[in-house]
Amino acid sequence: MKAVITVVGKDTVGILAKVSNLCAEKNINIIDVTQTVMQDLFCMIMLCNIDTMTGSFSDFVDSAGSIGKENNLSVHVMHEEIFNSMHRI
Protein backbone atom coordinates (compact mmCIF):
# COMPACT_ATOMS: atom_id res chain seq x y z
CA MET A 1 0.00 0.00 0.00
CA LYS A 2 0.98 3.60 -0.50
CA ALA A 3 0.46 6.93 1.22
CA VAL A 4 0.57 10.49 -0.08
CA ILE A 5 2.24 13.12 2.09
CA THR A 6 1.72 16.81 1.37
CA VAL A 7 3.67 19.63 2.98
CA VAL A 8 2.98 23.35 2.57
CA GLY A 9 4.46 26.29 4.46
CA LYS A 10 7.05 29.01 4.60
CA ASP A 11 10.30 27.81 3.05
CA THR A 12 13.01 27.03 5.58
CA VAL A 13 16.10 24.85 5.62
CA GLY A 14 15.54 21.14 6.33
CA ILE A 15 11.85 20.56 5.61
CA LEU A 16 12.51 17.68 3.21
CA ALA A 17 15.08 16.24 5.62
CA LYS A 18 12.66 16.27 8.56
CA VAL A 19 9.90 14.48 6.65
CA SER A 20 12.23 11.97 5.03
CA ASN A 21 13.90 11.24 8.40
CA LEU A 22 10.47 10.44 9.85
CA CYS A 23 9.86 8.07 6.95
CA ALA A 24 13.21 6.38 7.55
CA GLU A 25 12.48 6.02 11.29
CA LYS A 26 9.17 4.31 10.44
CA ASN A 27 10.78 2.10 7.73
CA ILE A 28 8.72 3.82 5.02
CA ASN A 29 10.19 3.89 1.51
CA ILE A 30 9.84 7.15 -0.43
CA ILE A 31 8.88 6.22 -3.99
CA ASP A 32 8.63 9.67 -5.51
CA VAL A 33 8.88 13.27 -4.36
CA THR A 34 8.23 16.57 -6.01
CA GLN A 35 8.78 19.96 -4.46
CA THR A 36 8.81 23.55 -5.47
CA VAL A 37 9.30 26.90 -3.84
CA MET A 38 6.95 29.65 -5.03
CA GLN A 39 8.45 32.90 -3.78
CA ASP A 40 8.81 31.89 -0.10
CA LEU A 41 6.15 29.14 -0.05
CA PHE A 42 7.43 25.55 0.11
CA CYS A 43 5.17 22.90 -1.49
CA MET A 44 5.98 19.17 -1.52
CA ILE A 45 4.18 15.94 -2.41
CA MET A 46 5.66 12.54 -1.52
CA LEU A 47 4.44 9.13 -2.58
CA CYS A 48 5.53 6.45 -0.10
CA ASN A 49 5.30 2.68 0.19
CA ILE A 50 3.98 1.81 3.65
CA ASP A 51 4.01 -2.01 3.32
CA THR A 52 7.02 -2.34 5.66
CA MET A 53 6.05 0.49 8.00
CA THR A 54 6.83 -0.05 11.68
CA GLY A 55 4.05 1.02 14.00
CA SER A 56 0.52 1.96 13.05
CA PHE A 57 -0.60 4.24 10.26
CA SER A 58 -2.33 6.53 12.75
CA ASP A 59 0.94 6.89 14.72
CA PHE A 60 2.69 7.91 11.50
CA VAL A 61 -0.05 10.46 10.73
CA ASP A 62 0.28 11.89 14.26
CA SER A 63 4.09 12.07 14.01
CA ALA A 64 3.88 13.86 10.66
CA GLY A 65 1.34 16.28 12.11
CA SER A 66 3.68 16.97 15.02
CA ILE A 67 6.49 17.84 12.60
CA GLY A 68 4.09 20.25 10.95
CA LYS A 69 3.10 21.94 14.20
CA GLU A 70 6.70 22.20 15.41
CA ASN A 71 7.77 23.83 12.14
CA ASN A 72 4.67 25.91 11.35
CA LEU A 73 3.84 23.74 8.31
CA SER A 74 0.75 22.02 7.02
CA VAL A 75 1.67 18.32 6.83
CA HIS A 76 -0.99 15.82 5.78
CA VAL A 77 -0.70 12.06 5.27
CA MET A 78 -3.39 10.32 3.27
CA HIS A 79 -3.72 6.57 2.70
CA GLU A 80 -3.75 5.55 -0.96
CA GLU A 81 -7.28 4.12 -0.70
CA ILE A 82 -8.68 7.42 0.58
CA PHE A 83 -6.76 9.38 -2.04
CA ASN A 84 -8.06 7.16 -4.84
CA SER A 85 -11.64 7.32 -3.55
CA MET A 86 -11.55 11.11 -3.46
CA HIS A 87 -10.36 11.33 -7.05
CA ARG A 88 -12.59 8.74 -8.66
CA ILE A 89 -15.30 10.02 -10.98
Backbone hydrogen bonds in HBPLUS format (Angstrom, degrees):
<---DONOR---> <-ACCEPTOR-->    atom                        ^
c    i                          cat <-CA-CA->   ^        H-A-AA   ^      H-
h    n   atom  resd res      DA  || num        DHA   H-A  angle D-A-AA Bond
n    s   type  num  typ     dist DA aas  dist angle  dist       angle   num
A0050-ILE N   A0001-MET O   2.89 MM  49  5.70 158.9  1.94 141.9 148.8     1
A0080-GLU N   A0002-LYS O   2.83 MM  78  5.13 149.9  1.92 152.2 142.3     2
A0003-ALA N   A0048-CYS O   2.90 MM  45  5.26 145.5  2.02 141.1 149.6     3
A0048-CYS N   A0003-ALA O   2.91 MM  45  5.26 167.0  1.93 158.9 162.3     4
A0004-VAL N   A0078-MET O   2.80 MM  74  5.18 164.3  1.83 153.8 157.6     5
A0078-MET N   A0004-VAL O   2.81 MM  74  5.18 160.0  1.85 150.2 157.2     6
A0005-ILE N   A0046-MET O   2.90 MM  41  5.00 162.6  1.93 142.6 148.5     7
A0046-MET N   A0005-ILE O   2.81 MM  41  5.00 158.2  1.86 148.5 155.2     8
A0006-THR N   A0076-HIS O   2.86 MM  70  5.27 158.2  1.91 150.4 157.8     9
A0076-HIS N   A0006-THR O   2.92 MM  70  5.27 159.4  1.96 149.1 156.0    10
A0007-VAL N   A0044-MET O   2.92 MM  37  5.08 156.2  1.98 145.1 147.5    11
A0044-MET N   A0007-VAL O   2.86 MM  37  5.08 149.0  1.96 151.0 155.5    12
A0008-VAL N   A0074-SER O   2.94 MM  66  5.15 149.2  2.04 138.8 148.7    13
A0074-SER N   A0008-VAL O   2.79 MM  66  5.15 173.5  1.79 161.6 163.8    14
A0009-GLY N   A0042-PHE O   3.04 MM  33  5.32 147.2  2.15 147.0 152.3    15
A0042-PHE N   A0009-GLY O   2.64 MM  33  5.32 159.7  1.68 174.4 173.8    16
A0011-ASP N   A0040-ASP O   2.78 MM  29  5.36 168.0  1.80 144.1 145.8    17
A0018-LYS N   A0014-GLY O   2.92 MM   4  6.08 157.8  1.97 153.3 157.8    18
A0019-VAL N   A0015-ILE O   3.16 MM   4  6.46 165.2  2.19 158.9 161.6    19
A0020-SER N   A0016-LEU O   2.91 MM   4  6.00 165.4  1.93 153.2 158.1    20
A0021-ASN N   A0017-ALA O   2.82 MM   4  5.83 149.3  1.92 144.5 152.8    21
A0022-LEU N   A0018-LYS O   3.16 MM   4  6.36 152.4  2.24 139.2 145.7    22
A0023-CYS N   A0019-VAL O   3.08 MM   4  6.42 157.0  2.14 146.5 152.6    23
A0024-ALA N   A0020-SER O   2.94 MM   4  6.21 156.6  2.00 145.7 151.8    24
A0025-GLU N   A0021-ASN O   2.88 MM   4  6.14 157.6  1.93 150.0 156.0    25
A0026-LYS N   A0022-LEU O   3.06 MM   4  6.30 144.6  2.19 145.7 154.8    26
A0028-ILE N   A0023-CYS O   2.78 MM   5  4.80 174.6  1.78 148.2 147.3    27
A0027-ASN N   A0024-ALA O   3.09 MM   3  4.92 162.5  2.12 103.7 108.1    28
A0054-THR N   A0026-LYS O   2.80 MM  28  5.11 160.8  1.84 134.9 141.2    29
A0029-ASN N   A0049-ASN O   3.28 MM  20  5.21 144.7  2.41 152.2 150.6    30
A0049-ASN N   A0029-ASN O   2.78 MM  20  5.21 161.9  1.82 158.4 162.9    31
A0031-ILE N   A0047-LEU O   2.73 MM  16  5.49 148.5  1.83 147.2 157.7    32
A0032-ASP N   A0047-LEU O   3.19 MM  15  5.14 158.3  2.23 138.1 141.6    33
A0047-LEU N   A0032-ASP O   2.84 MM  15  5.14 165.0  1.86 151.5 153.2    34
A0034-THR N   A0045-ILE O   2.94 MM  11  5.45 157.4  1.99 155.9 163.3    35
A0045-ILE N   A0034-THR O   2.89 MM  11  5.45 158.6  1.93 158.9 165.1    36
A0036-THR N   A0043-CYS O   2.89 MM   7  5.43 151.4  1.97 154.6 162.7    37
A0043-CYS N   A0036-THR O   2.93 MM   7  5.43 159.4  1.98 169.3 170.9    38
A0038-MET N   A0041-LEU O   2.85 MM   3  5.07 157.8  1.90 149.8 148.8    39
A0041-LEU N   A0038-MET O   2.89 MM   3  5.07 166.7  1.91 124.3 128.4    40
A0053-MET N   A0050-ILE O   3.21 MM   3  5.00 167.1  2.22 106.3 108.5    41
A0060-PHE N   A0056-SER O   3.18 MM   4  6.52 152.4  2.26 144.1 151.3    42
A0061-VAL N   A0057-PHE O   2.93 MM   4  6.26 158.4  1.97 153.1 159.0    43
A0062-ASP N   A0058-SER O   2.94 MM   4  6.14 159.6  1.99 144.5 149.9    44
A0063-SER N   A0059-ASP O   2.89 MM   4  6.10 157.2  1.94 146.8 153.2    45
A0064-ALA N   A0060-PHE O   2.91 MM   4  6.13 160.2  1.95 152.3 157.3    46
A0065-GLY N   A0061-VAL O   2.93 MM   4  6.14 156.3  1.99 146.9 153.9    47
A0066-SER N   A0062-ASP O   2.91 MM   4  6.16 146.8  2.02 144.3 153.4    48
A0067-ILE N   A0063-SER O   3.07 MM   4  6.41 151.7  2.15 145.5 152.2    49
A0068-GLY N   A0064-ALA O   3.06 MM   4  6.40 154.6  2.13 145.8 152.8    50
A0069-LYS N   A0065-GLY O   2.93 MM   4  6.28 160.6  1.97 151.6 155.8    51
A0070-GLU N   A0066-SER O   2.89 MM   4  6.05 166.3  1.91 154.1 157.9    52
A0071-ASN N   A0067-ILE O   3.09 MM   4  6.14 137.2  2.28 141.2 151.3    53
A0071-ASN N   A0068-GLY O   3.21 MM   3  5.27 132.2  2.45  96.6 109.1    54
A0073-LEU N   A0068-GLY O   2.78 MM   5  4.38 171.8  1.78 134.2 137.1    55
A0072-ASN N   A0069-LYS O   3.46 MM   3  5.14 171.9  2.46  99.9 102.0    56
A0082-ILE N   A0079-HIS O   3.05 MM   3  5.46 121.4  2.41 109.7 123.2    57
A0083-PHE N   A0079-HIS O   3.00 MM   4  6.30 167.0  2.02 158.8 163.0    58
A0084-ASN N   A0080-GLU O   2.85 MM   4  6.02 166.5  1.87 155.1 158.2    59
A0085-SER N   A0081-GLU O   3.02 MM   4  6.11 156.0  2.07 140.4 147.2    60
A0086-MET N   A0082-ILE O   2.96 MM   4  6.18 154.7  2.03 152.1 158.4    61
A0087-HIS N   A0083-PHE O   3.28 MM   4  6.46 135.6  2.49 140.8 151.7    62
A0087-HIS N   A0084-ASN O   3.21 MM   3  5.25 133.8  2.44  96.3 108.4    63
